[in-house]
Amino acid sequence: MAKPTTNLKAPVGTATIPLEEWDRMRKLSSESEELIAKTRLALHHVSVLLSFVAKEKPVYDAIQKFNDQSHAAVIHMDKDGKVSVELKDEA
């Protein structure tokens, strides 16, 4: 996934839109923020589960295979078996 260009300047000026559109955009923004928070919480829970599984059964080779094939995430495991999942577009 390509990263968006970050050197764009913020637009300056005004625009007129119907109040209904404004309310719809505010609602969508709020829903997006909620979805992001839930996704981060789920990612944390997956990391905890993987840490538990890694202590029960050696999974290093499976993690390496996953990392080689995944375009969206990387799994890290420290020497104590603690696992973290990092989304590549946040890297």
Number of C-alpha atoms within 10 A of each C-alpha: 7 5 7 7 6 6 6 7 6 6 6 6 5 6 5 6 8 7 9 9 10 12 11 11 12 12 11 12 12 12 12 12 11 11 12 12 12 12 12 12 12 12 16 16 14 15 20 16 14 21 19 14 14 18 12 10 8 11 16 13 9 10 18 13 11 14 15 10 11 11 12 12 16 18 16 16 17 9 6 9 18 16 22 19 17 16 13 12 11 8 7
